[in-house]
Structures are given as C-alpha cells and as structure tokens.
Amino acid sequence: MSADNPVRERLVVIGGDAAGMSAASQARRLRGPDELEIVAFERGHFTSYSACGIPYWVGGQVGERDELIARTPEEHRARGIDLRMRTEVVEIDVAGRRVRARELDGGAESWTSYDKLVIATGARPVRPALPGIDAPGVHGVQTLDDGQALLDTLRATDGRRAVVVGAGYIGVEMAEALINRGYEVTVVNRGAEPMSTLDPDMGCLVHEAMAGLGITMVDDAEVTKVLTGDDGRVRAVATEDAEYPADVVVLGIGVRPETSLAKAAGLPLGAHGGLLTDLGMRVRGHEDVWAGGDCVEVLDLVSGSERHIALGTHANKHGQIIGSNVGGGYATFPGVVGTAVSKVCELEIARTGLREKDARRAGLQYVTVTIESTSRAGYYPGAAPMTVKMLAERRTGRLLGVQIVGREGAAKRVDVAAVALTAGMTVEQMTALDLGYAPPFSPVWDPVLVAARKAVAAVRAG
C-alpha cells in the first residue's frame, strides 16, 4: 500500500501515450478510485494520440492536429487518473519503490511512491552524432510535439527543398508528406535499396516507384554532416561524395527504445536495448513493474527470437494487457509475426514474417518464390499490378514470410499471411484457404494463394 493512503494501492505510469494510458484506463475500469490511485506522468503536451498518423497530418491528408488525439488529459482526469503533463520522470528507485519527477516548465522536483509501476517511455528517433545535426531545420518525427515543430518549420521556410535521411517506414512516409506539401524531395539512404524491412529485390520495386514520383533516391550513401548557412540554419546534407541542398531535413533513420531510465534503474534490457518482459508484460525479475509499447522487446513467433518493433497496434495491446493484470485480471501477449504496412503516394508496401536474412540468421533452410498478379480480375476496371514474394521452410513447407509491393488493394492482403504465420500453417495448407472472391476484389486465385501454390512446388522440388 502507498505511504500516503494505506487503504488503497498506487499505480504510477511513466508515459502518456498508447501503452501508458491504455494501461491506466484499463486498470481504472477494473478497479475504482477507492481501491487504486493512478498517477501518470507525461513530459509532452499531448496524450493518447496516433503517432502513426503524424506523416499524414504533416502531408495534409489529416486536416487538424486534434484529429489524431484519441483522449485529452482532461478526459483522462475525468476518469479518475491523476495525469501530470509536462512532467518528466528522471529517476526510478526500484528498491525504494518510488520515482523522481521534474516539472519541465517550472523545474520543481518531487518523489512519488508506487505499489505498482508501468514503464511506457516509448522510443526515440535515431539522431546520429554528426556535425550540424542539431541545427534549426533538422527534425526527428516521433511525437505530436515533433510533428508540430516540423509543420512550424515548413510554414516558416521559403525554400522548397527537403532531404529525408533514411528510407525505412518513417522515411518513405515523410517523403510522401513532403511531396504532398509541394517540396522537391531527396532521400539519402545508407542501404542498397529503400525499405530494409524488405528483401533487396522487393526494395528495388519501391525505389523504382519512388523515383517515378519525382523523388531523388540516393542509395548506398551515408550522411557525414549537416551543413549550415550564415544564419545557423540547415542549408545542405553532405555525404562522402556529394552535397544535397536542403531547406528542411527530416530524420527517418528509425527509432530505438527509450530505456535510459530503465537501464539506470538496473532493469533487464535485451539485445536491441528494449525492456524484457514476461507474457503478462511484467518486467522480468520484478513482480510489481510492467512495461509496454515501443520501449520493450517482443517475441517473434516465427524465429523464436526477441525483437524490437515500434507500432501503435502493439502498444495499445500491451497497455490493455498490463491494465488487466494490474487491475486484478489475467491477460498475456504471446508475441508477434512482424506485420507492417506502409505507402508512398499510390504505392503500397507490406511485409510479415521473416526476410531472407532473418531466416538465415535463425538457421532455417528455405525456398523463395515471387509472383506477379493483379488486385482484381484482369478484365475488371481498375485492376492494379502487385508483386508477392513468399518464403517457406524447406522440407516442412511452413510459411516463413510474405512481402507485397503494389498499388491499391495490395497492402492489406498481407493480413492473410499474418494469420497463416500465427497459426503455423504450411504453404500447402494455405492453398486451401476459403478466401472471398468476386471480380471487383480479386482474381479467381488471390495473389497470396498464387504465391502459396508456387511455394508448394518449390518445397516439393527442394
């Protein structure tokens, strides 16, 4: 019980976005204020928002910032959660069961004791230690505050040249956002092809499509410094071989778990820097400490290894599970298969399961097949091409992964493969799936099933 009130327990939540406030809200549903006091700390200006929607707000598809906010601080407080905004937790004292927080606008610090603790500190954009990286006009995009800062820069900048550093999900989505804003966009990518979450042969399709949209693609290039003008603002991005003029720079290099607090507190971290939890999202070895969202590592159900995946879908699920367990219920998070979708203008990109290098790293022998198909019956108006790549385990035929690149109707087809991966299906079992068919929605043989049939043949031949 808390020292302040022995009648009830106190739950302290660090982080006011998806995982943290989902946990707080679910715990509140199960336990009333007389049983459980909930104190939540958020260092930013916003709570419970869609970080995944930020590129579409920046790009203009979402008109107002508040459309991305699911629940305001006032709404959380009305539900009996003591939510303290613009307050950053700077220390976790596990032995003393307390946290030290600092008010960012006033500087005052105080300790708050807890009976149960939830760590939902999210992830931080990768910001390499390069000359000029902190110059005005250089932006990482992870939080709603970040998105607002970028929009403020775009509105105040006369020039129309943008450089995006990195070509992962964040990079390609921000490239689209800037194209929609009328910017001349250059993407500088250290990899051989964009979207390293795909195999290079599929990433090549993304490269071709982005170049076709007028985006200048610079692959196999690493940024060495950010150049500034006489006013101190960014003016260009430099690699070893060239300079690329820029009025604004967006960092799309990816994110890392924000676990500096947890590390300092001696909590267990995995190979990717994320907190390690059990199936109930309890931090391993710590009975009354839970963690969820972008700051944790999760089990990959296909490879059996731990990995870090920063997605709002997982964060919300983690929060629900944590809140249920803190509130006296029971819930578990078994793991993921690594499903993700994205788009750049009209191009849709999807993947689930393992890439070839993931399968090799896991010691798996596999076959791959790639097929070309269409989103609808070929004779039906609007049929769009798509490419599907499938990996299957040699001999057993177990599905290992699927990647899809195409136009309208391509990306969400990956969900069929995600279900098959979760169920541990073989590619032969997949060929018998009773999927919906009508000419406006699919060819007689859905592209995923065409790939599965071809994979069956490859398994048998191998």
N, C-alpha and C positions, 0 to 999 in steps of 0.2 A: 504494500500500500504506500501511497505517497506520504511524505512527511507533512505536507500541508493539510491533508484530509485523510485520516485513516479509514474512512468509511468507503472510499472508492479508489480505484486504481487510476493511474495517469498514463496515457499513451502520448508519446512525443513523436511527431512526424517531421522529418527533415526533407523538405522539398514539396512544393505546392502544385505540381502538375499532375500528369496522368496517374502514375503509380501511387504517389503520396496521397493525393486527395481521394482517389478511388478507395484506398485502404482506409482512410479516415471515415469516409462516407459509409462504407460497408460495415465497419466496426460500430458506427453510430446507429445504423439500422438494427443491429443485433443487441446492442447494449445502450441503455438510456443514460442521460447525464448524471443520474444519481449513482450509477454503477461505474461509469467510465468517463473520466475527464479527458478531453482530447485537445492537445496543444500542437499546432502546426506552424512551422517556420518556412517562409519563402523570401528569398533575397531579391526577387524581381518585383515588377509592378503588376503581374497578372497571374492568375491561377487557372487550372483546368482548361487549357487551350490546346488546339491542334497544331503542334509544331510541324506536322507533315503538310499542313495547308499553307505554310508561310510562302513557299515559292509561287503559289497561285494567287496569293494576296499581292505579293510584290509584282507579279506579272499582270495583274489587273483582272483576272478571272473572278476573284473574290473582291467585292467592292469595298468592304469596310473591315477594319481590324477586328471589331467586336463580333463579327460573324464567326470567327474562329474560337471564341470563348464559350465553353460549354456551361461554366458556372463561375460566377463572380465571387470575390471574397465576401461580399455582403450576404450572398446566398448561402455560402458555407457557414458563416457565423449564425445565420438564422436557423440553421440545423444543429446548433449546439457545438460547433467546433471553434475553439479559440485560435483563430488564424492570425498570425502576426506577419504582416507584409513588410518588405524592405528590411528584413531582419535575417542576418546570415549566421548560421551555426559555424563557429570557428574551432570548436574542440568537442570531442566526445570522450567522456571519462567513464569507461566501461566499468571499472572497479567501483567507482562511486555512484554509478547509475544516474548520471546527470550529463547535460550538455551546456556548453557556454555559447551564448548568442550575442551578436553585436548589432545594434540598430545602425543601418547604413547612413541614414540621414542625420542622426544626432551623435553617434559614436558611443552611446551608453552600452555597457556590457552587463550581463547577468547570467547566473546559473539557473537551470531548470532541471529538477529531478524527474526521473521517469521510473515507472514499473515495467513498461514495455516500450520499445523503440523501433521505429521504422525508418530505414535509410532509403531515400528515393532522390538521390542527388543528381541523377541523370548523367549526361555525357557532355563533353566539351569539344568544340571544334579543334581539329589538329591545326596548330599555328606554329610552323617551324621557326626556329631561331635564326632568321635571316635579316640582314641589314635592311632597314626600311619597312619591316613587316608591320610595325605599329603606326605607320604614317596615316594621317587622315585620308579617308577614301578607301582604306583596306578593311574589308568586312568578313567576319565569320557569320554564319547564319545557323543558329541552333535554337534560340529562344524568341519569344514575341518581341522582347526588347531589342534583340539583334535585328529582327525584321523591320522594326520601326526605324532603327538607326540607319539601315540601308536605304529605306524609302526616303528618309530625310535627305540623305546624300544625293540620291538620284534627282530629287526635286530641286536641290540647290546647285546642281552641276550643269554647266552649259554644254560641256563636251558630250559626245555620244559614243565614246569608245570604251568598251568593257573587256576586261580579261578575267576569265574564270580559271582558277588554278585547281586542277583535279577534274577527273571525268567519271566519278562514281555517281551514285544516285543524286546526291546534292548538287554536284557539278552540272549534270545534264539538265536537271530541273531548273537550276538557276540560269543556265544558258537559254533555255526556253523563255523564262521570265524576262530576261533582258532583251531577247529578240522581240518579245511582245511589247516591250517598252520602247522599241524603236532604236535600240543600240546596235552598233557594229560589234559583234562578239567574237573573241578569240578564246579558245580553250587550250590551255597548256597542260599536257598530261604526261606523267613520267612513264606510263606503261606503253606497250606497243599498240594497244587499242583502247578505246574508252570502255567503261563498264568492266572493271576487273572482276566483278562478281559473275561474269560470263566467261566461257572459254574464248580464246582469241578469235576463232573462226566466226563466232557469233558476235563478238565485239566489233569485228570488221564491218558487219552489216549496219551496226549503229553508227560507226564512223562515216560510212558512205551516206547514210541518211542525214546525218547532221551537216556534213559538207554540202549536201544538196539543198539544205535550208539556208545556206549562205553563211554558216558558222565556219570560221577558220580553225581547223584542227591541227594542233601541233603535238604529235605523239613522240615518245621516246625522248622527252625533254624535261629537264628538272630546273625549276626556278632557283636561281642563285642569289638574287637580291631584288628588292623593290626600289626603283629609282624615284626620287622626289624632285620637285621643282623648287624655285626660289622661295615660294610660299610655304614649303614644307609638305605640300600635298603630293600624293602619288602622281607620277607622270608616265611611268612605264614599268613593265616587268621584264627582267633580264634572265636569260639562260646563258649557258656557256657559249652559245653560237649566235644569239640574236637578242634584240630588244623589241618588245611589243608595246606600243603606246597604249596608255590607259588613263581614262578619267575616273574610273572606279575599278576596284579589284574585289572579286568575291572568292573566298577560300572554300573550295569544295573538295578538300583532301580527305574528308571523313571525320569521324569523331572517335574519342577514346572515353572509357568510363571515367566519370568524375569521382574518384575514390581516394582523394588525398586525405580527407578526414578519416576515412575508414582505415587507411594504411597507418596513419599516425596513431590511431587507437589500437593497433595491433590485430585488426580483424583479418580473416583469411582472404587472400586475393588469388585469382587464377593466373594462367599464363598470359592472358590478354589484359590483365590489370583490373578485371571486374571482380566484385564480391562473389564468394562461393556460398551457395545456399543448399538446403535440402529440398525435398519435393514440396514441402509446405512453405517454401520461401524463407525459412528461418536460417539465419547466418550460421554456418557450421560451427559447432562447439559453443554456441551462445544461445541459451534457452529463451531469452526474452528480447532478442534482437532479430528483426526481419529486414530484408532488403528486396527491392524490386525495381523494374524499369531498366533504363539504359545503363545503370551502374552495376549490373550483375552479369555474370556469365550463365549460360543455359546449356542444357544437354542437347546435343544434336542426335536425334533418334536414328539417323541413317548411319553415321560414322561411329557413334558412341563416345565422341569426344566433347569437351566443353568448348563453347564459342561465344563471342560477343556479337549480339545483333541488336541494333538500336531501332526499335519500331514501336509506334504507339499502340498497336494491337497487343503486343506482348506486355507492355507497361500496364495497360488497363486490366488485363487478365491477372497479372501479378498482384495489382492492388486489390482486386476482388478476392483473390485467394488469401492474401495477408489479412485483409479486414475480416474475412470469415474466421480465420484461425485466431486472431486476436480477440474477436468477439465471442469466442466460445464454440464456434462451429468446427467444421473439418473440410479442407479442400486441398488439392495438390495441383502442381504444374508439372506434367510429365516430361515436357521438352518440346522441341521444335524440329521442323524439317527444312527450315531456311527459305521460306517462301517470300518473295518480294516482287512487286510490280512497279513500273515507272513509265513515264512517257516524255518524249521531247517533240513538241508540236504534234504531228499526226502519227509519229512512230511510237508503238507500244512495245515495252520490253518486260519480260517476265522470266523468273527462274525459281526453281525449288530443288531441294536435294543437293547433291554433290556435283562439283565441276570435275573435270578430268584430274586436275592436280590434287583435289581433295581426295578422290578415290585412290590415287597413287599414295598419298600421304597416309591414308588409312590402311594401306597394304592390300587393297582389293584389286582383283583382276576383273576387267570389264570389257564390254564392247560398246561402241557408239554407232548411232545411225542418225542421219539428217535427212529430212524430207521437206519438199516444197508443196504447199497446199493453198487453199483459199478459205476465207472466213464464212462463205456461203456457197451454195451450189453455183458452179461456174457460170451457169446461164442466168442466174438471178442478178438483177441490177445491184451494183454496189459491192459485188464480191471483191475482196481485197486479198493480196498475197500475204502469206506468212511462212516463216521457216521454223521448223520444230526440230530440236536436237534432243536425243534421249540416250541416257546411259543405263546399262543393265549389267548386273553381275554375271560374269562368265560362268557357265555350267548351271547355276541355280536359276538364272533369269530374273532375279529380284531387281525391281526397279531401283535405281540409284539416284537419278536426277533428270530433270527436264528443263530446257531453255527454249524460250519462244521470242521471236522478233517479228513484228508485222504491223499491219495497220489496224483499223477499227475491228474489234472483235477478237484480237489476238491475246491480249494480256490475261484476261480472266479465265481463259482456258487452262491456265496453269493450275487452277484450283482442283481440277480433276486429278492431276498428277499429285498434288499435295495430299489429297485424301488417300490416293493409292499408296503413297510413301508411308503415310501414317499407319495404314493398315498392313504394311509389309507385303503388298501384293507383288506378284511376278508380272512381267510384261505379257505373258500368255493369259493370265487371269484378266488383265486389263482389256484384252481384245474382246472379251465377252460382256463388258460393261454396257448396260442399257441406257445409253445417253439419249437426250432429246434430239429429235431430228425434224426439221422442215426446211425447205429450200432457203427461206429468208435468214436462217440461223446457222446452217451447217451443210456441208456436202453429206452424201449418204454415209460415208465414212468420215467421222470427225478427224481433223488433223492429228490430234493426240493419239487416236486409235490407229491411224495410218502409221504413225511412228512406232507404236507398240507392235503392230504386225511385222514391220520391218525388223524391229529389235528381236522378235521371236526367231526370225530366220537367221539373224546374226548369231544369236546364242546357240542355235542348233548347229550352225556351221562351225562354231568355235569349239 
